[in-house]
Amino acid sequence: MAIHRFVIEDAEQSVVRLVLWLFNPSFRISSSNTSLSNAPTINAVKILYRVGNDLDQSAIADLMGNTEYETLSYPSRICSQISDLLELSTHVYPKSQQKLGEWNVGWLERSTESE
């Protein structure tokens, strides 16, 4: 299983908004939360994430260790949408499974090629 690491940067404000570790690139989840999806089951990617404008290069290095990561820059509204969706998805999990150490656990829906 590959693990992909990303730093999401706000292109308009030049600040890091999210640090993401993508695990389990394809799993099925059921949720009655219509804010996340209208489908009864969802193909998703599991993500460990940190949110914050206080993530400077030193903090990112501490979080990522000696691993490589890719920096992606998006407009503020896209960064906010990603952050909001991740925070909503976290609440699908039982309270005891919403964090892994200092990381939040969430997921994002994967689109399929036919969509």
N, C-alpha and C positions, 0 to 999 in steps of 0.2 A: 504494500500500500504506500503510495507516494504521499508526502506531506508537502504542501505548498505554503509559503509564507509571503505575506504582503503587508506593506505599509501604505495606507490610504491617506493621501495628502490633499488638503483643501487647496486647489489651484488658485483661488481668489485671495485667500488669506495667508498662504504659504505656511500653514501649520499642519502637523500630523493630526488627523482626526481619529484614525483607527489603526490597530495592528491586528492582523488576522493570521490564524493558522488553519488551513483547510485540511481536514481529516475526512476519511470516509467519503469519497467523492460522489457516491451514489447510494442512497438508502431510501426506503419508503417510510413515510410517517403519516399517521392519521391524526387529524385535528379538527375540532369543531369550531375553532377560531376563524371566523370568516374574514377577519382583518388580514389574515395571512394568505388564504386561498379559499376559493369556493369548491374546490375538488375534495372528495372524501378522503382520498389518499394522495400524497404528494411525493414526487421524486425530488430529493433534496441533497444538499452537501452539508455535512456537519462542520461547524466552525468554532474554534476557540478564539475569543476576541477581547480586546481591551479598547475602551473608548476614552478619549481625553485630549484636551488641547495642551496638556502639560508633558506630552511625550516628546522630549528632545532626543537628539542622537545618542546621548549617553543612556537614557532610559530605554531606548529601543535596543541598543547593544546589550543591555542587561537582560531584556526580555527575550531576545532572539539568540543569545549566546553567540557561538562562533558559526552560526548557520547563515546561509545566503538567503536573501529575500529580495523581492522586487518592489519598487516604489511605483505606485499608480497615482496620478493626479486627476482629480475630478472637480467639477464646479461644486460650490457649497451645498446647493440643494440636493445633488446626487449623494454627497457624503452624508447629509442628514437623512436621506431616504434609506441608505444602507444601514446606518446606525439605528434608525427607528425600527426597521424590519428585524434586525438582529435582536434588539431589546424585546420586541414582541415575541419573537420565537423562543427566547429564553424561558418565558413564562409558560410555555407548553410543557416543559419538564417539571417534575416534582421539585420542590424547594431544595431537597438534598442533592439534586443533580444539576442545579443551575450554575454551579461554579466548579472549577477544577483548579485548586490553588488560588492564584490571583487572577485567573482567566475566567471570563464568562463563557458559558456553553450555549450555542445557538445553532441555527441553520438557515440557509437560504434555499428557496425553491430553484430547481434546475429547469431550464427550458429544454424541451425536446426538439429534435431537428424538424419535426412536422409542424411545430408551432410557428 
